[in-house]
Amino acid sequence: MKLHHGLNDLKDIDWMVVLQVALPFIIVSLILILVALIDLYRHRKARGNVLLWTMVILFFNTIGPILYFTIGRKGDRA
């Protein structure tokens, strides 16, 4: 039983299988980020803390846009 895996073991990974699993999650995450940023900047005058929400959306990849859509949009001032 091998307890330590080194960098040489990375060559044994089938990256196409990993990509097939990871790609849909990456695409959904990028779409969420893009839609959240577009919505934030279309309504930037009605939103508070635009810079803060931009950083949350970008740095907390999947959860950031979800937080923006659930919490950030409640501050709407029509």
N, CA, C and O atoms as a printed pandas DataFrame, in Angstrom:
     atom_number atom_name residue_name chain_id  residue_number  x_coord  y_coord  z_coord
0              1         N          MET        A               1    0.849   -1.184    0.000
1              2        CA          MET        A               1    0.000    0.000    0.000
2              3         C          MET        A               1    0.889    1.239    0.000
3              4         O          MET        A               1    1.787    1.379    0.830
4              5         N          LYS        A               2    0.622    2.129   -0.942
5              6        CA          LYS        A               2    1.416    3.340   -1.085
6              7         C          LYS        A               2    0.724    4.488   -0.362
7              8         O          LYS        A               2   -0.429    4.806   -0.653
8              9         N          LEU        A               3    1.427    5.109    0.580
9             10        CA          LEU        A               3    0.843    6.188    1.362
10            11         C          LEU        A               3    1.153    7.566    0.792
11            12         O          LEU        A               3    0.472    8.538    1.119
12            13         N          HIS        A               4    2.155    7.658   -0.041
13            14        CA          HIS        A               4    2.562    8.956   -0.565
14            15         C          HIS        A               4    2.539    8.910   -2.093
15            16         O          HIS        A               4    3.094    7.998   -2.706
16            17         N          HIS        A               5    1.912    9.875   -2.677
17            18        CA          HIS        A               5    1.865    9.979   -4.131
18            19         C          HIS        A               5    2.637   11.218   -4.524
19            20         O          HIS        A               5    2.389   12.299   -3.990
20            21         N          GLY        A               6    3.560   11.077   -5.440
21            22        CA          GLY        A               6    4.377   12.200   -5.886
22            23         C          GLY        A               6    3.851   12.796   -7.174
23            24         O          GLY        A               6    2.822   12.375   -7.703
24            25         N          LEU        A               7    4.578   13.782   -7.664
25            26        CA          LEU        A               7    4.184   14.438   -8.908
26            27         C          LEU        A               7    4.313   13.513  -10.107
27            28         O          LEU        A               7    3.662   13.730  -11.129
28            29         N          ASN        A               8    5.139   12.493   -9.995
29            30        CA          ASN        A               8    5.295   11.548  -11.099
30            31         C          ASN        A               8    4.021   10.737  -11.337
31            32         O          ASN        A               8    3.810   10.213  -12.431
32            33         N          ASP        A               9    3.184   10.638  -10.323
33            34        CA          ASP        A               9    1.939    9.878  -10.472
34            35         C          ASP        A               9    0.889   10.635  -11.285
35            36         O          ASP        A               9   -0.108   10.045  -11.699
36            37         N          LEU        A              10    1.096   11.923  -11.517
37            38        CA          LEU        A              10    0.144   12.699  -12.309
38            39         C          LEU        A              10    0.120   12.253  -13.768
39            40         O          LEU        A              10   -0.880   12.441  -14.461
40            41         N          LYS        A              11    1.214   11.667  -14.231
41            42        CA          LYS        A              11    1.242   11.224  -15.628
42            43         C          LYS        A              11    0.343   10.015  -15.860
43            44         O          LYS        A              11    0.018    9.694  -17.003
44            45         N          ASP        A              12   -0.060    9.345  -14.790
45            46        CA          ASP        A              12   -0.911    8.166  -14.911
46            47         C          ASP        A              12   -2.402    8.506  -14.955
47            48         O          ASP        A              12   -3.230    7.618  -15.163
48            49         N          ILE        A              13   -2.749    9.770  -14.762
49            50        CA          ILE        A              13   -4.147   10.185  -14.741
50            51         C          ILE        A              13   -4.643   10.380  -16.171
51            52         O          ILE        A              13   -3.956   10.980  -16.998
52            53         N          ASP        A              14   -5.819    9.877  -16.451
53            54        CA          ASP        A              14   -6.451   10.086  -17.756
54            55         C          ASP        A              14   -7.181   11.434  -17.710
55            56         O          ASP        A              14   -8.307   11.522  -17.221
56            57         N          TRP        A              15   -6.528   12.475  -18.224
57            58        CA          TRP        A              15   -7.050   13.840  -18.104
58            59         C          TRP        A              15   -8.307   14.066  -18.922
59            60         O          TRP        A              15   -9.088   14.961  -18.601
60            61         N          MET        A              16   -8.525   13.290  -19.961
61            62        CA          MET        A              16   -9.749   13.450  -20.749
62            63         C          MET        A              16  -10.979   13.027  -19.952
63            64         O          MET        A              16  -12.047   13.619  -20.106
64            65         N          VAL        A              17  -10.840   12.016  -19.108
65            66        CA          VAL        A              17  -11.953   11.597  -18.254
66            67         C          VAL        A              17  -12.226   12.671  -17.202
67            68         O          VAL        A              17  -13.381   12.992  -16.921
68            69         N          VAL        A              18  -11.165   13.221  -16.626
69            70        CA          VAL        A              18  -11.321   14.285  -15.633
70            71         C          VAL        A              18  -11.979   15.500  -16.274
71            72         O          VAL        A              18  -12.851   16.125  -15.671
72            73         N          LEU        A              19  -11.569   15.836  -17.487
73            74        CA          LEU        A              19  -12.135   16.983  -18.190
74            75         C          LEU        A              19  -13.618   16.784  -18.508
75            76         O          LEU        A              19  -14.402   17.730  -18.420
76            77         N          GLN        A              20  -14.003   15.571  -18.873
77            78        CA          GLN        A              20  -15.408   15.297  -19.170
78            79         C          GLN        A              20  -16.289   15.477  -17.938
79            80         O          GLN        A              20  -17.451   15.863  -18.057
80            81         N          VAL        A              21  -15.750   15.204  -16.775
81            82        CA          VAL        A              21  -16.523   15.373  -15.539
82            83         C          VAL        A              21  -16.506   16.829  -15.089
83            84         O          VAL        A              21  -17.528   17.355  -14.647
84            85         N          ALA        A              22  -15.359   17.480  -15.199
85            86        CA          ALA        A              22  -15.204   18.831  -14.657
86            87         C          ALA        A              22  -15.754   19.914  -15.576
87            88         O          ALA        A              22  -16.193   20.957  -15.090
88            89         N          LEU        A              23  -15.744   19.700  -16.880
89            90        CA          LEU        A              23  -16.139   20.744  -17.832
90            91         C          LEU        A              23  -17.570   21.261  -17.636
91            92         O          LEU        A              23  -17.763   22.476  -17.689
92            93         N          PRO        A              24  -18.567   20.428  -17.417
93            94        CA          PRO        A              24  -19.908   20.980  -17.190
94            95         C          PRO        A              24  -19.984   21.886  -15.952
95            96         O          PRO        A              24  -20.680   22.901  -15.971
96            97         N          PHE        A              25  -19.280   21.527  -14.893
97            98        CA          PHE        A              25  -19.264   22.362  -13.693
98            99         C          PHE        A              25  -18.562   23.690  -13.946
99           100         O          PHE        A              25  -18.999   24.731  -13.455
100          101         N          ILE        A              26  -17.495   23.654  -14.699
101          102        CA          ILE        A              26  -16.768   24.879  -15.035
102          103         C          ILE        A              26  -17.636   25.791  -15.889
103          104         O          ILE        A              26  -17.666   27.000  -15.660
104          105         N          ILE        A              27  -18.341   25.236  -16.868
105          106        CA          ILE        A              27  -19.194   26.043  -17.746
106          107         C          ILE        A              27  -20.346   26.674  -16.971
107          108         O          ILE        A              27  -20.645   27.854  -17.158
108          109         N          VAL        A              28  -20.995   25.898  -16.102
109          110        CA          VAL        A              28  -22.100   26.439  -15.295
110          111         C          VAL        A              28  -21.593   27.533  -14.366
111          112         O          VAL        A              28  -22.260   28.551  -14.189
112          113         N          SER        A              29  -20.436   27.337  -13.781
113          114        CA          SER        A              29  -19.868   28.345  -12.891
114          115         C          SER        A              29  -19.559   29.638  -13.646
115          116         O          SER        A              29  -19.847   30.727  -13.150
116          117         N          LEU        A              30  -18.976   29.526  -14.837
117          118        CA          LEU        A              30  -18.671   30.722  -15.631
118          119         C          LEU        A              30  -19.938   31.447  -16.078
119          120         O          LEU        A              30  -19.970   32.677  -16.099
120          121         N          ILE        A              31  -20.977   30.699  -16.434
121          122        CA          ILE        A              31  -22.240   31.327  -16.820
122          123         C          ILE        A              31  -22.861   32.055  -15.636
123          124         O          ILE        A              31  -23.368   33.167  -15.786
124          125         N          LEU        A              32  -22.823   31.435  -14.459
125          126        CA          LEU        A              32  -23.346   32.085  -13.252
126          127         C          LEU        A              32  -22.606   33.382  -12.964
127          128         O          LEU        A              32  -23.225   34.403  -12.665
128          129         N          ILE        A              33  -21.288   33.341  -13.056
129          130        CA          ILE        A              33  -20.481   34.537  -12.797
130          131         C          ILE        A              33  -20.811   35.626  -13.806
131          132         O          ILE        A              33  -20.985   36.786  -13.432
132          133         N          LEU        A              34  -20.898   35.266  -15.070
133          134        CA          LEU        A              34  -21.173   36.237  -16.121
134          135         C          LEU        A              34  -22.549   36.884  -15.949
135          136         O          LEU        A              34  -22.678   38.103  -16.060
136          137         N          VAL        A              35  -23.563   36.083  -15.681
137          138        CA          VAL        A              35  -24.920   36.612  -15.509
138          139         C          VAL        A              35  -24.995   37.501  -14.264
139          140         O          VAL        A              35  -25.657   38.539  -14.286
140          141         N          ALA        A              36  -24.326   37.104  -13.186
141          142        CA          ALA        A              36  -24.335   37.920  -11.966
142          143         C          ALA        A              36  -23.640   39.249  -12.191
143          144         O          ALA        A              36  -24.128   40.284  -11.737
144          145         N          LEU        A              37  -22.503   39.240  -12.888
145          146        CA          LEU        A              37  -21.793   40.500  -13.150
146          147         C          LEU        A              37  -22.601   41.409  -14.080
147          148         O          LEU        A              37  -22.638   42.622  -13.875
148          149         N          ILE        A              38  -23.239   40.841  -15.084
149          150        CA          ILE        A              38  -24.065   41.652  -15.986
150          151         C          ILE        A              38  -25.221   42.278  -15.212
151          152         O          ILE        A              38  -25.497   43.467  -15.373
152          153         N          ASP        A              39  -25.900   41.495  -14.374
153          154        CA          ASP        A              39  -27.010   42.021  -13.590
154          155         C          ASP        A              39  -26.541   43.089  -12.608
155          156         O          ASP        A              39  -27.208   44.107  -12.423
156          157         N          LEU        A              40  -25.399   42.856  -11.984
157          158        CA          LEU        A              40  -24.868   43.827  -11.019
158          159         C          LEU        A              40  -24.580   45.161  -11.686
159          160         O          LEU        A              40  -24.936   46.208  -11.146
160          161         N          TYR        A              41  -23.940   45.143  -12.849
161          162        CA          TYR        A              41  -23.581   46.398  -13.495
162          163         C          TYR        A              41  -24.725   47.057  -14.250
163          164         O          TYR        A              41  -24.675   48.261  -14.505
164          165         N          ARG        A              42  -25.740   46.312  -14.609
165          166        CA          ARG        A              42  -26.928   46.944  -15.195
166          167         C          ARG        A              42  -27.710   47.714  -14.136
167          168         O          ARG        A              42  -28.348   48.722  -14.442
168          169         N          HIS        A              43  -27.662   47.250  -12.910
169          170        CA          HIS        A              43  -28.411   47.871  -11.824
170          171         C          HIS        A              43  -27.482   48.458  -10.772
171          172         O          HIS        A              43  -27.825   48.465   -9.589
172          173         N          ARG        A              44  -26.305   48.955  -11.176
173          174        CA          ARG        A              44  -25.320   49.426  -10.203
174          175         C          ARG        A              44  -25.764   50.665   -9.441
175          176         O          ARG        A              44  -25.302   50.894   -8.324
176          177         N          LYS        A              45  -26.639   51.460  -10.012
177          178        CA          LYS        A              45  -27.109   52.650   -9.283
178          179         C          LYS        A              45  -28.086   52.277   -8.185
179          180         O          LYS        A              45  -28.199   52.994   -7.191
180          181         N          ALA        A              46  -28.790   51.176   -8.345
181          182        CA          ALA        A              46  -29.755   50.738   -7.343
182          183         C          ALA        A              46  -29.114   49.832   -6.292
183          184         O          ALA        A              46  -29.711   49.595   -5.242
184          185         N          ARG        A              47  -27.926   49.330   -6.552
185          186        CA          ARG        A              47  -27.255   48.424   -5.628
186          187         C          ARG        A              47  -26.240   49.191   -4.789
187          188         O          ARG        A              47  -25.646   50.169   -5.243
188          189         N          GLY        A              48  -26.058   48.732   -3.576
189          190        CA          GLY        A              48  -24.997   49.276   -2.745
190          191         C          GLY        A              48  -23.794   48.349   -2.810
191          192         O          GLY        A              48  -23.939   47.154   -3.068
192          193         N          ASN        A              49  -22.636   48.882   -2.583
193          194        CA          ASN        A              49  -21.400   48.099   -2.529
194          195         C          ASN        A              49  -21.136   47.296   -3.800
195          196         O          ASN        A              49  -20.969   46.078   -3.748
196          197         N          VAL        A              50  -21.102   47.972   -4.919
197          198        CA          VAL        A              50  -20.878   47.298   -6.192
198          199         C          VAL        A              50  -19.498   46.637   -6.216
199          200         O          VAL        A              50  -19.362   45.510   -6.693
200          201         N          LEU        A              51  -18.490   47.317   -5.714
201          202        CA          LEU        A              51  -17.143   46.757   -5.700
202          203         C          LEU        A              51  -17.072   45.519   -4.809
203          204         O          LEU        A              51  -16.434   44.529   -5.168
204          205         N          LEU        A              52  -17.719   45.575   -3.661
205          206        CA          LEU        A              52  -17.735   44.420   -2.756
206          207         C          LEU        A              52  -18.425   43.228   -3.405
207          208         O          LEU        A              52  -17.920   42.108   -3.335
208          209         N          TRP        A              53  -19.569   43.457   -4.031
209          210        CA          TRP        A              53  -20.279   42.353   -4.683
210          211         C          TRP        A              53  -19.487   41.808   -5.868
211          212         O          TRP        A              53  -19.538   40.608   -6.139
212          213         N          THR        A              54  -18.756   42.664   -6.577
213          214        CA          THR        A              54  -17.914   42.193   -7.675
214          215         C          THR        A              54  -16.837   41.254   -7.148
215          216         O          THR        A              54  -16.581   40.206   -7.740
216          217         N          MET        A              55  -16.213   41.620   -6.049
217          218        CA          MET        A              55  -15.174   40.773   -5.466
218          219         C          MET        A              55  -15.760   39.460   -4.955
219          220         O          MET        A              55  -15.143   38.408   -5.121
220          221         N          VAL        A              56  -16.940   39.505   -4.337
221          222        CA          VAL        A              56  -17.578   38.271   -3.853
222          223         C          VAL        A              56  -17.911   37.352   -5.023
223          224         O          VAL        A              56  -17.680   36.145   -4.951
224          225         N          ILE        A              57  -18.450   37.917   -6.096
225          226        CA          ILE        A              57  -18.814   37.112   -7.263
226          227         C          ILE        A              57  -17.582   36.471   -7.893
227          228         O          ILE        A              57  -17.625   35.304   -8.284
228          229         N          LEU        A              58  -16.494   37.212   -7.995
229          230        CA          LEU        A              58  -15.310   36.692   -8.667
230          231         C          LEU        A              58  -14.488   35.741   -7.809
231          232         O          LEU        A              58  -13.986   34.735   -8.310
232          233         N          PHE        A              59  -14.345   36.046   -6.530
233          234        CA          PHE        A              59  -13.446   35.251   -5.696
234          235         C          PHE        A              59  -14.101   34.023   -5.078
235          236         O          PHE        A              59  -13.408   33.060   -4.749
236          237         N          PHE        A              60  -15.412   34.036   -4.914
237          238        CA          PHE        A              60  -16.126   32.865   -4.416
238          239         C          PHE        A              60  -16.924   32.310   -5.595
239          240         O          PHE        A              60  -18.133   32.512   -5.698
240          241         N          ASN        A              61  -16.223   31.614   -6.472
241          242        CA          ASN        A              61  -16.697   31.279   -7.816
242          243         C          ASN        A              61  -18.153   30.844   -7.909
243          244         O          ASN        A              61  -18.948   31.556   -8.522
244          245         N          THR        A              62  -18.530   29.738   -7.346
245          246        CA          THR        A              62  -19.903   29.269   -7.525
246          247         C          THR        A              62  -20.834   29.847   -6.480
247          248         O          THR        A              62  -21.970   30.203   -6.794
248          249         N          ILE        A              63  -20.379   29.945   -5.259
249          250        CA          ILE        A              63  -21.244   30.422   -4.183
250          251         C          ILE        A              63  -21.417   31.950   -4.236
251          252         O          ILE        A              63  -22.426   32.467   -3.757
252          253         N          GLY        A              64  -20.456   32.670   -4.807
253          254        CA          GLY        A              64  -20.540   34.129   -4.903
254          255         C          GLY        A              64  -21.742   34.615   -5.696
255          256         O          GLY        A              64  -22.500   35.445   -5.195
256          257         N          PRO        A              65  -21.946   34.123   -6.928
257          258        CA          PRO        A              65  -23.135   34.538   -7.678
258          259         C          PRO        A              65  -24.439   34.106   -7.012
259          260         O          PRO        A              65  -25.438   34.823   -7.075
260          261         N          ILE        A              66  -24.432   32.941   -6.378
261          262        CA          ILE        A              66  -25.641   32.492   -5.683
262          263         C          ILE        A              66  -25.947   33.419   -4.518
263          264         O          ILE        A              66  -27.106   33.771   -4.296
264          265         N          LEU        A              67  -24.919   33.822   -3.767
265          266        CA          LEU        A              67  -25.116   34.781   -2.681
266          267         C          LEU        A              67  -25.626   36.115   -3.212
267          268         O          LEU        A              67  -26.503   36.735   -2.611
268          269         N          TYR        A              68  -25.071   36.554   -4.342
269          270        CA          TYR        A              68  -25.524   37.813   -4.920
270          271         C          TYR        A              68  -26.999   37.752   -5.294
271          272         O          TYR        A              68  -27.755   38.676   -4.994
272          273         N          PHE        A              69  -27.415   36.663   -5.951
273          274        CA          PHE        A              69  -28.810   36.561   -6.374
274          275         C          PHE        A              69  -29.761   36.386   -5.198
275          276         O          PHE        A              69  -30.921   36.784   -5.297
276          277         N          THR        A              70  -29.314   35.809   -4.096
277          278        CA          THR        A              70  -30.204   35.613   -2.952
278          279         C          THR        A              70  -30.169   36.778   -1.978
279          280         O          THR        A              70  -31.205   37.153   -1.431
280          281         N          ILE        A              71  -28.999   37.355   -1.752
281          282        CA          ILE        A              71  -28.874   38.425   -0.743
282          283         C          ILE        A              71  -28.714   39.796   -1.390
283          284         O          ILE        A              71  -29.350   40.763   -0.970
284          285         N          GLY        A              72  -27.875   39.880   -2.399
285          286        CA          GLY        A              72  -27.526   41.167   -2.994
286          287         C          GLY        A              72  -28.646   41.877   -3.712
287          288         O          GLY        A              72  -28.675   43.107   -3.754
288          289         N          ARG        A              73  -29.562   41.131   -4.272
289          290        CA          ARG        A              73  -30.655   41.746   -5.008
290          291         C          ARG        A              73  -31.789   42.199   -4.111
291          292         O          ARG        A              73  -32.690   42.903   -4.567
292          293         N          LYS        A              74  -31.764   41.810   -2.844
293          294        CA          LYS        A              74  -32.816   42.249   -1.926
294          295         C          LYS        A              74  -32.685   43.714   -1.597
295          296         O          LYS        A              74  -33.627   44.329   -1.095
296          297         N          GLY        A              75  -31.528   44.279   -1.873
297          298        CA          GLY        A              75  -31.317   45.700   -1.628
298          299         C          GLY        A              75  -31.814   46.574   -2.759
299          300         O          GLY        A              75  -31.406   47.730   -2.873
300          301         N          ASP        A              76  -32.693   46.039   -3.604
301          302        CA          ASP        A              76  -33.223   46.804   -4.732
302          303         C          ASP        A              76  -33.945   48.058   -4.269
303          304         O          ASP        A              76  -34.799   48.023   -3.382
304          305         N          ARG        A              77  -33.582   49.150   -4.887
305          306        CA          ARG        A              77  -34.305   50.401   -4.658
306          307         C          ARG        A              77  -34.857   50.845   -6.004
307          308         O          ARG        A              77  -34.120   51.357   -6.846
308          309         N          ALA        A              78  -36.111   50.656   -6.197
309          310        CA          ALA        A              78  -36.716   50.952   -7.507
310          311         C          ALA        A              78  -36.862   52.392   -7.789
311          312         O          ALA        A              78  -37.354   52.765   -8.854
